[in-house]
Amino acid sequence: MHVIGVIPARGGSKGLPGKNIKLIAGKPMIQWSIEAALASETLERVIVSTDGPDIAAVARAAGAEVIERPADISGDTAAIEDSLRHVVRTLESQGQAIDVMVLMQANVPIRKPGFIDQAVRKLENSDFTSVVSACEVKQRPEWMKKVQDGCLSPYMECTSYRRQELPDLYVIDGAVEAIRRDVLMETEGKSGVHIYFGDRMGYCVQEALYSMDVDSIDDFHIVDPVLARLNRLD
C-alpha cells in the first residue's frame, strides 16, 4: 500500500500571522509535524502543501518535500481537502502511486510516537474509508447555552446532569487523518462537514494532551512549555 503524508500550511493566517513558522519550543511549529511524519514507518513521502515561500524554505530545511499550492485553493475560504486533491493530482502526474493520503495539520504540533503508523495500519487492515485521530469531549454540548433574545438558553434539550448517563462523544483533532485516495477524490464537489472522510470513519482515540491545537498567541503560551517538556523526556 502506497501511503503519502501531507501537511497543508497556508501562508496567510489572520488569527496569528506567520504561525506555521513561528518558533515553539525552539523550532518552527511546522517542523514538529514534519519530524513526526519523517519518523513514521508507513509514509513513503512527506509533502508540505503551501503558498508561502517562507514556509516552503523551512519545510525543505526540515526534510520535507514541497508542492506549491495554487492561489485559488489558498485563501481563507479554501477547503483543506482541495489541497490534498491537488497533491494527489500533482504526484500522480509524476508517476507516483497513491492508495492513502495522511493529513497532518501543522497547528497540532504534539504527536505521540508511532501514532501515525497506528492510524495507517488500522485503515489498512479494515474496510474503513478513513481513520482519524480523536479525543473525548469533556465540555458537553448537552449542557451548553446559546444566546436567544439577549439571554442564555439551552443549546439542546437535556434532562441529565450526570456525565455517566450521556453517550461518549469525540472530536476530530487534526493530528492524523488517514484517508483512502479513492474516497478523497470521489467526494470532490460534494458538500458536507468531513464528507471527504467517507461514510465509514474509523478512529484512534488519544489523550487531550496530543490534541492541542495552536491558533492564537495564548495557545502558543500554553503549548510551548508542554512541547518542550515532552521533548526533554523523549
mmCIF file of the C-alpha atoms, coordinates in Angstrom:
data_MODEL
# 
_entry.id   MODEL 
# 
loop_
_atom_site.group_PDB 
_atom_site.id 
_atom_site.type_symbol 
_atom_site.label_atom_id 
_atom_site.label_alt_id 
_atom_site.label_comp_id 
_atom_site.label_asym_id 
_atom_site.label_entity_id 
_atom_site.label_seq_id 
_atom_site.pdbx_PDB_ins_code 
_atom_site.Cartn_x 
_atom_site.Cartn_y 
_atom_site.Cartn_z 
_atom_site.occupancy 
_atom_site.B_iso_or_equiv 
_atom_site.pdbx_formal_charge 
_atom_site.auth_seq_id 
_atom_site.auth_comp_id 
_atom_site.auth_asym_id 
_atom_site.auth_atom_id 
_atom_site.pdbx_PDB_model_num 
ATOM 1   C CA . MET A 1 1   ? 0.000   0.000  0.000   1.00 0.00 ? 1   MET A CA 1 
ATOM 2   C CA . HIS A 1 2   ? 1.377   3.382  -1.035  1.00 0.00 ? 2   HIS A CA 1 
ATOM 3   C CA . VAL A 1 3   ? 0.901   5.961  1.726   1.00 0.00 ? 3   VAL A CA 1 
ATOM 4   C CA . ILE A 1 4   ? 1.749   9.646  1.356   1.00 0.00 ? 4   ILE A CA 1 
ATOM 5   C CA . GLY A 1 5   ? 1.840   12.176 4.195   1.00 0.00 ? 5   GLY A CA 1 
ATOM 6   C CA . VAL A 1 6   ? 0.612   15.727 3.578   1.00 0.00 ? 6   VAL A CA 1 
ATOM 7   C CA . ILE A 1 7   ? 0.955   18.774 5.816   1.00 0.00 ? 7   ILE A CA 1 
ATOM 8   C CA . PRO A 1 8   ? -1.077  21.712 4.464   1.00 0.00 ? 8   PRO A CA 1 
ATOM 9   C CA . ALA A 1 9   ? 0.217   25.125 5.539   1.00 0.00 ? 9   ALA A CA 1 
ATOM 10  C CA . ARG A 1 10  ? -1.203  28.330 4.127   1.00 0.00 ? 10  ARG A CA 1 
ATOM 11  C CA . GLY A 1 11  ? 0.967   31.419 4.174   1.00 0.00 ? 11  GLY A CA 1 
ATOM 12  C CA . GLY A 1 12  ? -1.863  33.694 5.245   1.00 0.00 ? 12  GLY A CA 1 
ATOM 13  C CA . SER A 1 13  ? -3.244  33.482 8.774   1.00 0.00 ? 13  SER A CA 1 
ATOM 14  C CA . LYS A 1 14  ? -5.400  36.347 10.009  1.00 0.00 ? 14  LYS A CA 1 
ATOM 15  C CA . GLY A 1 15  ? -5.680  34.997 13.541  1.00 0.00 ? 15  GLY A CA 1 
ATOM 16  C CA . LEU A 1 16  ? -1.931  34.656 14.066  1.00 0.00 ? 16  LEU A CA 1 
ATOM 17  C CA . PRO A 1 17  ? 0.218   35.796 11.111  1.00 0.00 ? 17  PRO A CA 1 
ATOM 18  C CA . GLY A 1 18  ? 3.188   33.533 10.394  1.00 0.00 ? 18  GLY A CA 1 
ATOM 19  C CA . LYS A 1 19  ? 2.051   30.903 12.888  1.00 0.00 ? 19  LYS A CA 1 
ATOM 20  C CA . ASN A 1 20  ? 3.261   27.912 10.854  1.00 0.00 ? 20  ASN A CA 1 
ATOM 21  C CA . ILE A 1 21  ? 6.894   29.007 11.123  1.00 0.00 ? 21  ILE A CA 1 
ATOM 22  C CA . LYS A 1 22  ? 6.679   30.773 14.470  1.00 0.00 ? 22  LYS A CA 1 
ATOM 23  C CA . LEU A 1 23  ? 9.120   29.241 16.946  1.00 0.00 ? 23  LEU A CA 1 
ATOM 24  C CA . ILE A 1 24  ? 7.577   26.951 19.526  1.00 0.00 ? 24  ILE A CA 1 
ATOM 25  C CA . ALA A 1 25  ? 9.783   25.016 21.950  1.00 0.00 ? 25  ALA A CA 1 
ATOM 26  C CA . GLY A 1 26  ? 12.769  26.126 19.889  1.00 0.00 ? 26  GLY A CA 1 
ATOM 27  C CA . LYS A 1 27  ? 11.594  25.040 16.423  1.00 0.00 ? 27  LYS A CA 1 
ATOM 28  C CA . PRO A 1 28  ? 9.290   26.424 13.722  1.00 0.00 ? 28  PRO A CA 1 
ATOM 29  C CA . MET A 1 29  ? 5.867   24.981 14.507  1.00 0.00 ? 29  MET A CA 1 
ATOM 30  C CA . ILE A 1 30  ? 5.552   23.113 11.211  1.00 0.00 ? 30  ILE A CA 1 
ATOM 31  C CA . GLN A 1 31  ? 8.857   21.355 11.844  1.00 0.00 ? 31  GLN A CA 1 
ATOM 32  C CA . TRP A 1 32  ? 7.313   19.359 14.697  1.00 0.00 ? 32  TRP A CA 1 
ATOM 33  C CA . SER A 1 33  ? 4.757   17.842 12.300  1.00 0.00 ? 33  SER A CA 1 
ATOM 34  C CA . ILE A 1 34  ? 7.402   17.205 9.644   1.00 0.00 ? 34  ILE A CA 1 
ATOM 35  C CA . GLU A 1 35  ? 9.687   15.395 12.091  1.00 0.00 ? 35  GLU A CA 1 
ATOM 36  C CA . ALA A 1 36  ? 6.826   13.213 13.338  1.00 0.00 ? 36  ALA A CA 1 
ATOM 37  C CA . ALA A 1 37  ? 5.931   12.334 9.739   1.00 0.00 ? 37  ALA A CA 1 
ATOM 38  C CA . LEU A 1 38  ? 9.531   11.548 8.780   1.00 0.00 ? 38  LEU A CA 1 
ATOM 39  C CA . ALA A 1 39  ? 9.816   9.243  11.797  1.00 0.00 ? 39  ALA A CA 1 
ATOM 40  C CA . SER A 1 40  ? 6.826   7.212  10.581  1.00 0.00 ? 40  SER A CA 1 
ATOM 41  C CA . GLU A 1 41  ? 7.437   3.726  9.185   1.00 0.00 ? 41  GLU A CA 1 
ATOM 42  C CA . THR A 1 42  ? 4.429   3.774  6.842   1.00 0.00 ? 42  THR A CA 1 
ATOM 43  C CA . LEU A 1 43  ? 4.753   7.081  4.967   1.00 0.00 ? 43  LEU A CA 1 
ATOM 44  C CA . GLU A 1 44  ? 6.634   6.856  1.677   1.00 0.00 ? 44  GLU A CA 1 
ATOM 45  C CA . ARG A 1 45  ? 6.904   10.612 1.239   1.00 0.00 ? 45  ARG A CA 1 
ATOM 46  C CA . VAL A 1 46  ? 6.214   13.690 3.352   1.00 0.00 ? 46  VAL A CA 1 
ATOM 47  C CA . ILE A 1 47  ? 4.785   16.634 1.432   1.00 0.00 ? 47  ILE A CA 1 
ATOM 48  C CA . VAL A 1 48  ? 4.116   20.188 2.593   1.00 0.00 ? 48  VAL A CA 1 
ATOM 49  C CA . SER A 1 49  ? 1.449   21.922 0.516   1.00 0.00 ? 49  SER A CA 1 
ATOM 50  C CA . THR A 1 50  ? 1.879   25.681 0.785   1.00 0.00 ? 50  THR A CA 1 
ATOM 51  C CA . ASP A 1 51  ? 1.581   29.004 -0.976  1.00 0.00 ? 51  ASP A CA 1 
ATOM 52  C CA . GLY A 1 52  ? 4.156   30.626 1.323   1.00 0.00 ? 52  GLY A CA 1 
ATOM 53  C CA . PRO A 1 53  ? 7.818   30.864 0.236   1.00 0.00 ? 53  PRO A CA 1 
ATOM 54  C CA . ASP A 1 54  ? 8.989   31.202 3.853   1.00 0.00 ? 54  ASP A CA 1 
ATOM 55  C CA . ILE A 1 55  ? 7.066   28.080 4.846   1.00 0.00 ? 55  ILE A CA 1 
ATOM 56  C CA . ALA A 1 56  ? 8.471   26.222 1.838   1.00 0.00 ? 56  ALA A CA 1 
ATOM 57  C CA . ALA A 1 57  ? 12.029  27.103 2.838   1.00 0.00 ? 57  ALA A CA 1 
ATOM 58  C CA . VAL A 1 58  ? 11.512  25.931 6.424   1.00 0.00 ? 58  VAL A CA 1 
ATOM 59  C CA . ALA A 1 59  ? 9.818   22.737 5.245   1.00 0.00 ? 59  ALA A CA 1 
ATOM 60  C CA . ARG A 1 60  ? 12.658  21.819 2.873   1.00 0.00 ? 60  ARG A CA 1 
ATOM 61  C CA . ALA A 1 61  ? 15.250  22.533 5.564   1.00 0.00 ? 61  ALA A CA 1 
ATOM 62  C CA . ALA A 1 62  ? 13.369  20.179 7.891   1.00 0.00 ? 62  ALA A CA 1 
ATOM 63  C CA . GLY A 1 63  ? 13.456  17.380 5.301   1.00 0.00 ? 63  GLY A CA 1 
ATOM 64  C CA . ALA A 1 64  ? 10.031  17.570 3.666   1.00 0.00 ? 64  ALA A CA 1 
ATOM 65  C CA . GLU A 1 65  ? 9.174   17.896 0.003   1.00 0.00 ? 65  GLU A CA 1 
ATOM 66  C CA . VAL A 1 66  ? 7.160   20.938 -1.049  1.00 0.00 ? 66  VAL A CA 1 
ATOM 67  C CA . ILE A 1 67  ? 4.331   21.276 -3.554  1.00 0.00 ? 67  ILE A CA 1 
ATOM 68  C CA . GLU A 1 68  ? 3.327   24.847 -4.312  1.00 0.00 ? 68  GLU A CA 1 
ATOM 69  C CA . ARG A 1 69  ? -0.369  25.398 -3.754  1.00 0.00 ? 69  ARG A CA 1 
ATOM 70  C CA . PRO A 1 70  ? -2.269  27.469 -6.343  1.00 0.00 ? 70  PRO A CA 1 
ATOM 71  C CA . ALA A 1 71  ? -3.797  30.759 -5.237  1.00 0.00 ? 71  ALA A CA 1 
ATOM 72  C CA . ASP A 1 72  ? -7.352  29.609 -5.932  1.00 0.00 ? 72  ASP A CA 1 
ATOM 73  C CA . ILE A 1 73  ? -7.142  26.988 -3.156  1.00 0.00 ? 73  ILE A CA 1 
ATOM 74  C CA . SER A 1 74  ? -5.056  29.059 -0.728  1.00 0.00 ? 74  SER A CA 1 
ATOM 75  C CA . GLY A 1 75  ? -7.487  31.686 0.549   1.00 0.00 ? 75  GLY A CA 1 
ATOM 76  C CA . ASP A 1 76  ? -9.325  31.901 3.852   1.00 0.00 ? 76  ASP A CA 1 
ATOM 77  C CA . THR A 1 77  ? -12.330 30.053 2.445   1.00 0.00 ? 77  THR A CA 1 
ATOM 78  C CA . ALA A 1 78  ? -10.361 27.285 0.710   1.00 0.00 ? 78  ALA A CA 1 
ATOM 79  C CA . ALA A 1 79  ? -11.221 23.774 1.855   1.00 0.00 ? 79  ALA A CA 1 
ATOM 80  C CA . ILE A 1 80  ? -8.311  21.788 3.237   1.00 0.00 ? 80  ILE A CA 1 
ATOM 81  C CA . GLU A 1 81  ? -9.339  18.728 1.224   1.00 0.00 ? 81  GLU A CA 1 
ATOM 82  C CA . ASP A 1 82  ? -8.794  20.650 -2.009  1.00 0.00 ? 82  ASP A CA 1 
ATOM 83  C CA . SER A 1 83  ? -5.116  20.951 -1.144  1.00 0.00 ? 83  SER A CA 1 
ATOM 84  C CA . LEU A 1 84  ? -4.989  17.166 -0.680  1.00 0.00 ? 84  LEU A CA 1 
ATOM 85  C CA . ARG A 1 85  ? -6.561  16.563 -4.073  1.00 0.00 ? 85  ARG A CA 1 
ATOM 86  C CA . HIS A 1 86  ? -4.085  18.964 -5.651  1.00 0.00 ? 86  HIS A CA 1 
ATOM 87  C CA . VAL A 1 87  ? -1.219  16.970 -4.116  1.00 0.00 ? 87  VAL A CA 1 
ATOM 88  C CA . VAL A 1 88  ? -2.737  13.717 -5.421  1.00 0.00 ? 88  VAL A CA 1 
ATOM 89  C CA . ARG A 1 89  ? -3.003  15.048 -8.962  1.00 0.00 ? 89  ARG A CA 1 
ATOM 90  C CA . THR A 1 90  ? 0.488   16.533 -8.873  1.00 0.00 ? 90  THR A CA 1 
ATOM 91  C CA . LEU A 1 91  ? 2.145   13.364 -7.614  1.00 0.00 ? 91  LEU A CA 1 
ATOM 92  C CA . GLU A 1 92  ? 0.174   11.033 -9.865  1.00 0.00 ? 92  GLU A CA 1 
ATOM 93  C CA . SER A 1 93  ? 1.121   13.142 -12.894 1.00 0.00 ? 93  SER A CA 1 
ATOM 94  C CA . GLN A 1 94  ? 4.720   12.360 -11.925 1.00 0.00 ? 94  GLN A CA 1 
ATOM 95  C CA . GLY A 1 95  ? 4.021   8.609  -11.779 1.00 0.00 ? 95  GLY A CA 1 
ATOM 96  C CA . GLN A 1 96  ? 3.583   8.226  -8.009  1.00 0.00 ? 96  GLN A CA 1 
ATOM 97  C CA . ALA A 1 97  ? 1.105   5.520  -6.974  1.00 0.00 ? 97  ALA A CA 1 
ATOM 98  C CA . ILE A 1 98  ? -1.124  6.544  -4.055  1.00 0.00 ? 98  ILE A CA 1 
ATOM 99  C CA . ASP A 1 99  ? -3.517  4.429  -2.015  1.00 0.00 ? 99  ASP A CA 1 
ATOM 100 C CA . VAL A 1 100 ? -3.792  6.508  1.152   1.00 0.00 ? 100 VAL A CA 1 
ATOM 101 C CA . MET A 1 101 ? -3.248  10.167 1.984   1.00 0.00 ? 101 MET A CA 1 
ATOM 102 C CA . VAL A 1 102 ? -2.411  11.025 5.598   1.00 0.00 ? 102 VAL A CA 1 
ATOM 103 C CA . LEU A 1 103 ? -3.343  14.576 6.525   1.00 0.00 ? 103 LEU A CA 1 
ATOM 104 C CA . MET A 1 104 ? -1.445  16.102 9.459   1.00 0.00 ? 104 MET A CA 1 
ATOM 105 C CA . GLN A 1 105 ? -2.441  19.621 10.396  1.00 0.00 ? 105 GLN A CA 1 
ATOM 106 C CA . ALA A 1 106 ? 0.526   21.857 11.153  1.00 0.00 ? 106 ALA A CA 1 
ATOM 107 C CA . ASN A 1 107 ? -1.202  23.637 14.028  1.00 0.00 ? 107 ASN A CA 1 
ATOM 108 C CA . VAL A 1 108 ? -1.360  20.373 16.002  1.00 0.00 ? 108 VAL A CA 1 
ATOM 109 C CA . PRO A 1 109 ? 2.354   20.065 16.807  1.00 0.00 ? 109 PRO A CA 1 
ATOM 110 C CA . ILE A 1 110 ? 2.331   17.371 19.507  1.00 0.00 ? 110 ILE A CA 1 
ATOM 111 C CA . ARG A 1 111 ? 2.118   13.775 18.264  1.00 0.00 ? 111 ARG A CA 1 
ATOM 112 C CA . LYS A 1 112 ? 2.693   10.598 20.191  1.00 0.00 ? 112 LYS A CA 1 
ATOM 113 C CA . PRO A 1 113 ? 5.493   8.481  18.672  1.00 0.00 ? 113 PRO A CA 1 
ATOM 114 C CA . GLY A 1 114 ? 4.054   5.717  16.494  1.00 0.00 ? 114 GLY A CA 1 
ATOM 115 C CA . PHE A 1 115 ? 0.571   7.213  16.363  1.00 0.00 ? 115 PHE A CA 1 
ATOM 116 C CA . ILE A 1 116 ? 0.712   7.947  12.623  1.00 0.00 ? 116 ILE A CA 1 
ATOM 117 C CA . ASP A 1 117 ? 1.568   4.325  11.908  1.00 0.00 ? 117 ASP A CA 1 
ATOM 118 C CA . GLN A 1 118 ? -1.182  3.137  14.252  1.00 0.00 ? 118 GLN A CA 1 
ATOM 119 C CA . ALA A 1 119 ? -3.812  5.022  12.266  1.00 0.00 ? 119 ALA A CA 1 
ATOM 120 C CA . VAL A 1 120 ? -2.458  3.882  8.896   1.00 0.00 ? 120 VAL A CA 1 
ATOM 121 C CA . ARG A 1 121 ? -2.336  0.226  9.914   1.00 0.00 ? 121 ARG A CA 1 
ATOM 122 C CA . LYS A 1 122 ? -5.823  0.359  11.348  1.00 0.00 ? 122 LYS A CA 1 
ATOM 123 C CA . LEU A 1 123 ? -7.055  1.664  7.995   1.00 0.00 ? 123 LEU A CA 1 
ATOM 124 C CA . GLU A 1 124 ? -5.028  -0.883 6.039   1.00 0.00 ? 124 GLU A CA 1 
ATOM 125 C CA . ASN A 1 125 ? -6.496  -3.812 7.960   1.00 0.00 ? 125 ASN A CA 1 
ATOM 126 C CA . SER A 1 126 ? -10.132 -2.723 7.732   1.00 0.00 ? 126 SER A CA 1 
ATOM 127 C CA . ASP A 1 127 ? -12.960 -1.675 5.440   1.00 0.00 ? 127 ASP A CA 1 
ATOM 128 C CA . PHE A 1 128 ? -12.941 1.863  6.835   1.00 0.00 ? 128 PHE A CA 1 
ATOM 129 C CA . THR A 1 129 ? -12.922 4.711  4.338   1.00 0.00 ? 129 THR A CA 1 
ATOM 130 C CA . SER A 1 130 ? -10.690 6.677  6.709   1.00 0.00 ? 130 SER A CA 1 
ATOM 131 C CA . VAL A 1 131 ? -9.163  6.514  10.175  1.00 0.00 ? 131 VAL A CA 1 
ATOM 132 C CA . VAL A 1 132 ? -8.816  9.739  12.143  1.00 0.00 ? 132 VAL A CA 1 
ATOM 133 C CA . SER A 1 133 ? -7.384  10.770 15.486  1.00 0.00 ? 133 SER A CA 1 
ATOM 134 C CA . ALA A 1 134 ? -9.891  11.947 18.062  1.00 0.00 ? 134 ALA A CA 1 
ATOM 135 C CA . CYS A 1 135 ? -10.134 12.877 21.710  1.00 0.00 ? 135 CYS A CA 1 
ATOM 136 C CA . GLU A 1 136 ? -13.062 12.544 24.072  1.00 0.00 ? 136 GLU A CA 1 
ATOM 137 C CA . VAL A 1 137 ? -15.231 15.613 24.578  1.00 0.00 ? 137 VAL A CA 1 
ATOM 138 C CA . LYS A 1 138 ? -15.229 16.975 28.130  1.00 0.00 ? 138 LYS A CA 1 
ATOM 139 C CA . GLN A 1 139 ? -17.354 20.072 27.556  1.00 0.00 ? 139 GLN A CA 1 
ATOM 140 C CA . ARG A 1 140 ? -20.754 18.525 26.889  1.00 0.00 ? 140 ARG A CA 1 
ATOM 141 C CA . PRO A 1 141 ? -22.878 20.118 24.135  1.00 0.00 ? 141 PRO A CA 1 
ATOM 142 C CA . GLU A 1 142 ? -25.976 18.992 26.056  1.00 0.00 ? 142 GLU A CA 1 
ATOM 143 C CA . TRP A 1 143 ? -25.102 21.493 28.776  1.00 0.00 ? 143 TRP A CA 1 
ATOM 144 C CA . MET A 1 144 ? -24.066 24.377 26.540  1.00 0.00 ? 144 MET A CA 1 
ATOM 145 C CA . LYS A 1 145 ? -26.080 27.539 26.036  1.00 0.00 ? 145 LYS A CA 1 
ATOM 146 C CA . LYS A 1 146 ? -26.914 29.774 23.094  1.00 0.00 ? 146 LYS A CA 1 
ATOM 147 C CA . VAL A 1 147 ? -27.989 33.419 23.039  1.00 0.00 ? 147 VAL A CA 1 
ATOM 148 C CA . GLN A 1 148 ? -31.684 33.889 22.413  1.00 0.00 ? 148 GLN A CA 1 
ATOM 149 C CA . ASP A 1 149 ? -33.464 37.220 22.870  1.00 0.00 ? 149 ASP A CA 1 
ATOM 150 C CA . GLY A 1 150 ? -30.454 38.561 24.750  1.00 0.00 ? 150 GLY A CA 1 
ATOM 151 C CA . CYS A 1 151 ? -30.391 35.701 27.262  1.00 0.00 ? 151 CYS A CA 1 
ATOM 152 C CA . LEU A 1 152 ? -28.640 32.382 27.563  1.00 0.00 ? 152 LEU A CA 1 
ATOM 153 C CA . SER A 1 153 ? -30.898 29.452 26.765  1.00 0.00 ? 153 SER A CA 1 
ATOM 154 C CA . PRO A 1 154 ? -30.262 25.705 26.327  1.00 0.00 ? 154 PRO A CA 1 
ATOM 155 C CA . TYR A 1 155 ? -28.464 24.822 23.122  1.00 0.00 ? 155 TYR A CA 1 
ATOM 156 C CA . MET A 1 156 ? -30.286 21.496 23.080  1.00 0.00 ? 156 MET A CA 1 
ATOM 157 C CA . GLU A 1 157 ? -32.688 19.601 25.287  1.00 0.00 ? 157 GLU A CA 1 
ATOM 158 C CA . CYS A 1 158 ? -31.118 17.577 28.067  1.00 0.00 ? 158 CYS A CA 1 
ATOM 159 C CA . THR A 1 159 ? -32.551 16.257 31.320  1.00 0.00 ? 159 THR A CA 1 
ATOM 160 C CA . SER A 1 160 ? -29.387 14.702 32.744  1.00 0.00 ? 160 SER A CA 1 
ATOM 161 C CA . TYR A 1 161 ? -26.548 16.369 34.625  1.00 0.00 ? 161 TYR A CA 1 
ATOM 162 C CA . ARG A 1 162 ? -24.714 13.097 35.121  1.00 0.00 ? 162 ARG A CA 1 
ATOM 163 C CA . ARG A 1 163 ? -21.909 12.563 32.634  1.00 0.00 ? 163 ARG A CA 1 
ATOM 164 C CA . GLN A 1 164 ? -22.215 8.803  33.128  1.00 0.00 ? 164 GLN A CA 1 
ATOM 165 C CA . GLU A 1 165 ? -25.735 8.897  31.661  1.00 0.00 ? 165 GLU A CA 1 
ATOM 166 C CA . LEU A 1 166 ? -24.623 10.605 28.446  1.00 0.00 ? 166 LEU A CA 1 
ATOM 167 C CA . PRO A 1 167 ? -23.067 8.896  25.419  1.00 0.00 ? 167 PRO A CA 1 
ATOM 168 C CA . ASP A 1 168 ? -19.332 9.187  24.815  1.00 0.00 ? 168 ASP A CA 1 
ATOM 169 C CA . LEU A 1 169 ? -18.567 11.938 22.319  1.00 0.00 ? 169 LEU A CA 1 
ATOM 170 C CA . TYR A 1 170 ? -15.362 12.620 20.402  1.00 0.00 ? 170 TYR A CA 1 
ATOM 171 C CA . VAL A 1 171 ? -13.916 15.494 18.416  1.00 0.00 ? 171 VAL A CA 1 
ATOM 172 C CA . ILE A 1 172 ? -11.620 15.013 15.415  1.00 0.00 ? 172 ILE A CA 1 
ATOM 173 C CA . ASP A 1 173 ? -8.410  16.783 16.428  1.00 0.00 ? 173 ASP A CA 1 
ATOM 174 C CA . GLY A 1 174 ? -6.488  17.075 13.145  1.00 0.00 ? 174 GLY A CA 1 
ATOM 175 C CA . ALA A 1 175 ? -3.336  15.305 14.321  1.00 0.00 ? 175 ALA A CA 1 
ATOM 176 C CA . VAL A 1 176 ? -3.632  12.301 11.977  1.00 0.00 ? 176 VAL A CA 1 
ATOM 177 C CA . GLU A 1 177 ? -6.265  11.700 9.313   1.00 0.00 ? 177 GLU A CA 1 
ATOM 178 C CA . ALA A 1 178 ? -5.614  8.718  7.044   1.00 0.00 ? 178 ALA A CA 1 
ATOM 179 C CA . ILE A 1 179 ? -7.930  8.753  4.017   1.00 0.00 ? 179 ILE A CA 1 
ATOM 180 C CA . ARG A 1 180 ? -8.258  6.310  1.156   1.00 0.00 ? 180 ARG A CA 1 
ATOM 181 C CA . ARG A 1 181 ? -7.261  8.015  -2.070  1.00 0.00 ? 181 ARG A CA 1 
ATOM 182 C CA . ASP A 1 182 ? -10.365 6.956  -3.999  1.00 0.00 ? 182 ASP A CA 1 
ATOM 183 C CA . VAL A 1 183 ? -12.697 8.239  -1.270  1.00 0.00 ? 183 VAL A CA 1 
ATOM 184 C CA . LEU A 1 184 ? -10.914 11.591 -1.219  1.00 0.00 ? 184 LEU A CA 1 
ATOM 185 C CA . MET A 1 185 ? -11.186 12.027 -4.980  1.00 0.00 ? 185 MET A CA 1 
ATOM 186 C CA . GLU A 1 186 ? -14.733 10.674 -5.369  1.00 0.00 ? 186 GLU A CA 1 
ATOM 187 C CA . THR A 1 187 ? -16.138 13.113 -2.812  1.00 0.00 ? 187 THR A CA 1 
ATOM 188 C CA . GLU A 1 188 ? -14.896 16.161 -4.729  1.00 0.00 ? 188 GLU A CA 1 
ATOM 189 C CA . GLY A 1 189 ? -17.736 18.583 -5.391  1.00 0.00 ? 189 GLY A CA 1 
ATOM 190 C CA . LYS A 1 190 ? -19.921 17.145 -2.644  1.00 0.00 ? 190 LYS A CA 1 
ATOM 191 C CA . SER A 1 191 ? -20.857 19.307 0.340   1.00 0.00 ? 191 SER A CA 1 
ATOM 192 C CA . GLY A 1 192 ? -20.929 18.350 3.974   1.00 0.00 ? 192 GLY A CA 1 
ATOM 193 C CA . VAL A 1 193 ? -18.703 18.515 7.041   1.00 0.00 ? 193 VAL A CA 1 
ATOM 194 C CA . HIS A 1 194 ? -15.894 15.953 6.806   1.00 0.00 ? 194 HIS A CA 1 
ATOM 195 C CA . ILE A 1 195 ? -17.541 14.321 3.791   1.00 0.00 ? 195 ILE A CA 1 
ATOM 196 C CA . TYR A 1 196 ? -14.095 13.585 2.325   1.00 0.00 ? 196 TYR A CA 1 
ATOM 197 C CA . PHE A 1 197 ? -13.546 11.046 5.116   1.00 0.00 ? 197 PHE A CA 1 
ATOM 198 C CA . GLY A 1 198 ? -16.197 8.825  3.580   1.00 0.00 ? 198 GLY A CA 1 
ATOM 199 C CA . ASP A 1 199 ? -19.114 7.042  5.224   1.00 0.00 ? 199 ASP A CA 1 
ATOM 200 C CA . ARG A 1 200 ? -17.109 4.580  7.338   1.00 0.00 ? 200 ARG A CA 1 
ATOM 201 C CA . MET A 1 201 ? -14.832 6.634  9.531   1.00 0.00 ? 201 MET A CA 1 
ATOM 202 C CA . GLY A 1 202 ? -12.639 4.666  11.892  1.00 0.00 ? 202 GLY A CA 1 
ATOM 203 C CA . TYR A 1 203 ? -10.858 6.349  14.767  1.00 0.00 ? 203 TYR A CA 1 
ATOM 204 C CA . CYS A 1 204 ? -7.918  6.181  17.136  1.00 0.00 ? 204 CYS A CA 1 
ATOM 205 C CA . VAL A 1 205 ? -8.545  7.837  20.483  1.00 0.00 ? 205 VAL A CA 1 
ATOM 206 C CA . GLN A 1 206 ? -5.765  9.804  22.115  1.00 0.00 ? 206 GLN A CA 1 
ATOM 207 C CA . GLU A 1 207 ? -5.350  11.917 25.219  1.00 0.00 ? 207 GLU A CA 1 
ATOM 208 C CA . ALA A 1 208 ? -6.250  15.601 25.041  1.00 0.00 ? 208 ALA A CA 1 
ATOM 209 C CA . LEU A 1 209 ? -2.559  16.412 25.507  1.00 0.00 ? 209 LEU A CA 1 
ATOM 210 C CA . TYR A 1 210 ? -1.889  15.238 21.951  1.00 0.00 ? 210 TYR A CA 1 
ATOM 211 C CA . SER A 1 211 ? -4.913  17.059 20.552  1.00 0.00 ? 211 SER A CA 1 
ATOM 212 C CA . MET A 1 212 ? -3.830  20.573 21.471  1.00 0.00 ? 212 MET A CA 1 
ATOM 213 C CA . ASP A 1 213 ? -4.047  22.946 18.518  1.00 0.00 ? 213 ASP A CA 1 
ATOM 214 C CA . VAL A 1 214 ? -2.383  26.328 18.110  1.00 0.00 ? 214 VAL A CA 1 
ATOM 215 C CA . ASP A 1 215 ? -4.449  29.123 16.602  1.00 0.00 ? 215 ASP A CA 1 
ATOM 216 C CA . SER A 1 216 ? -3.691  32.099 18.852  1.00 0.00 ? 216 SER A CA 1 
ATOM 217 C CA . ILE A 1 217 ? -0.831  33.576 20.846  1.00 0.00 ? 217 ILE A CA 1 
ATOM 218 C CA . ASP A 1 218 ? -2.461  32.237 24.015  1.00 0.00 ? 218 ASP A CA 1 
ATOM 219 C CA . ASP A 1 219 ? -2.318  28.736 22.530  1.00 0.00 ? 219 ASP A CA 1 
ATOM 220 C CA . PHE A 1 220 ? 1.404   29.213 21.894  1.00 0.00 ? 220 PHE A CA 1 
ATOM 221 C CA . HIS A 1 221 ? 1.981   30.148 25.529  1.00 0.00 ? 221 HIS A CA 1 
ATOM 222 C CA . ILE A 1 222 ? 0.134   27.008 26.662  1.00 0.00 ? 222 ILE A CA 1 
ATOM 223 C CA . VAL A 1 223 ? 1.635   24.501 24.214  1.00 0.00 ? 223 VAL A CA 1 
ATOM 224 C CA . ASP A 1 224 ? 5.245   25.770 24.223  1.00 0.00 ? 224 ASP A CA 1 
ATOM 225 C CA . PRO A 1 225 ? 6.217   24.510 27.715  1.00 0.00 ? 225 PRO A CA 1 
ATOM 226 C CA . VAL A 1 226 ? 4.282   21.276 27.241  1.00 0.00 ? 226 VAL A CA 1 
ATOM 227 C CA . LEU A 1 227 ? 6.069   20.516 23.982  1.00 0.00 ? 227 LEU A CA 1 
ATOM 228 C CA . ALA A 1 228 ? 9.448   21.471 25.452  1.00 0.00 ? 228 ALA A CA 1 
ATOM 229 C CA . ARG A 1 229 ? 8.914   19.129 28.414  1.00 0.00 ? 229 ARG A CA 1 
ATOM 230 C CA . LEU A 1 230 ? 7.814   16.219 26.225  1.00 0.00 ? 230 LEU A CA 1 
ATOM 231 C CA . ASN A 1 231 ? 10.837  16.768 24.001  1.00 0.00 ? 231 ASN A CA 1 
ATOM 232 C CA . ARG A 1 232 ? 13.152  16.512 27.017  1.00 0.00 ? 232 ARG A CA 1 
ATOM 233 C CA . LEU A 1 233 ? 11.501  13.243 28.080  1.00 0.00 ? 233 LEU A CA 1 
ATOM 234 C CA . ASP A 1 234 ? 11.923  11.568 24.652  1.00 0.00 ? 234 ASP A CA 1 
# 
